[in-house]
């Protein structure tokens, strides 16, 4: 299989992996979409990253982490906004958590919905990606604020919103490590009772952060697609450029060895899911290593055959403060549209904001 940008190390890794083919034509076209700014860089918050988005009672919620000038350096609050008009405008800015001293940094937020409530899960860190704790917040609908339910020393870095499983359990995709260290082992948390305000059980996808060629995973951020009785878990792969996927046939209890697949993903976060019409979607950066091209792939309903590729962004776009990178996507379906939030690199690698791209699914 292989891609033109593989080097010898990439080709060697691919040669010892089983290969899964998902692409079936997947002609590239630009998506029918509109992009709306959510939070652009300013003097206080010049850096924004790792966004999340969800819908609750008709309102769209978006959140992210901020720094003043540099990624995961110094004061690092979680902030958010809401949209009451289908993503066209964003208001109700709020700070969910913050440590003004900068000793504890927060990253990233993810959402979950269960038992009639909206929850947010957040990591505490003592340094860049050095995971110190897992915090669980709940939206208090009387005060209209997210309030802390518990904080636990769980060294698991969050990657996706909470995922309902067909067996009634809940799952969160991410990566695990020792406390206060760097996470490089793909893993999931499972809630056996289907609740979010509960104890979560850890299941490792891999024994450690090493690939079969002896290279180490770096930032193995993962995201799942549930297809019939199987879960396909797609992983970012920084050390090598071979796209990696795992498979579970028992709802996340055991996982296959890593496999290569044929979507030309590059070194950035991937986001996946399933639409109400039965199509699966995969969003990530493709082709260009500088994260300028962000694409949405769609399957035929009820299959893992990706037959459509819709380009969401490609290189610099006017009116976006010299935006050049569109990356780190997260998405939610609502009211016939797919809302895709991503980090926007504005003029330089260090200045970042957030935007939502609204794709008309009709």
ZIFEN-V157595 format. One record per backbone hydrogen bond with DSSP energy under -0.5 kcal/mol. NH is the residue of the N-H (numbers start at 1). CO is the residue of the C=O. Records with the same first field share a line. If there is no record, write none. Layout:
NH=CO / CO
This chain:
6=3
11=7
12=8
13=9
14=10
15=11
16=12 / 13
17=14
18=258
20=260
22=20
24=306
26=24
27=307
29=309
31=311
33=31
34=358
36=356
38=354
39=354
42=45
46=44 / 68
47=67
49=65
52=63
54=61
56=59
59=56
60=83
61=54
62=81
63=52
64=79
65=49
66=77
67=47
73=70
78=97
79=64 / 77
80=94
81=62
82=91
83=60
88=85
91=82
94=80
96=78 / 94
97=78
102=99
105=103 / 125
106=76
107=123
109=50
110=121
112=119
114=117
117=114
119=112
120=137
121=110
122=135
123=108
124=133
125=105
126=130
127=130
130=127
131=129 / 181
132=124
133=124
134=152
135=122
136=150
137=120
138=147
139=118
140=138 / 145
141=139
144=140
145=140
147=138
149=136
150=136
152=134
154=152
155=153
156=154
157=175
159=173
160=173
162=111
163=171
164=162
165=169
168=165
170=191
171=163
172=189
174=187
175=157
176=185
177=155
180=131
181=178
183=129
184=176
185=176
186=184
187=174
188=203
189=172
190=201
191=170
192=190
194=191
198=196
201=190
203=188
205=186
206=186
211=215
214=211
217=209
221=219
223=234
225=232
227=225 / 230
228=226
230=227
231=248
232=225
233=231 / 246
234=223 / 232
235=244
236=221
238=218
243=241
244=235
245=259
246=233
248=231
253=250
256=247
259=245
260=18
261=243
262=20
264=262
265=263
266=285
268=266
271=283
273=281
275=279
278=275
281=273
282=297
283=271
284=295
286=293
287=264
288=286
291=288
294=292 / 313
295=284
296=310
297=282
298=308
299=280
300=305
302=278
303=300
306=22 / 304
307=298 / 305
308=298
309=27
310=296
311=29 / 309
312=294 / 310
313=294
315=292
317=323
320=317
323=317
324=345
325=345
326=291
327=343
330=341
332=339
334=337
337=334
338=359
339=332 / 337
340=338 / 357
341=330 / 339
342=355
343=327
344=353
345=325 / 343
346=344 / 351
347=322 / 345
352=46 / 350
353=344
354=39
355=342
356=36
357=340
358=34 / 356
359=338 / 357
360=32 / 358
361=336 / 359
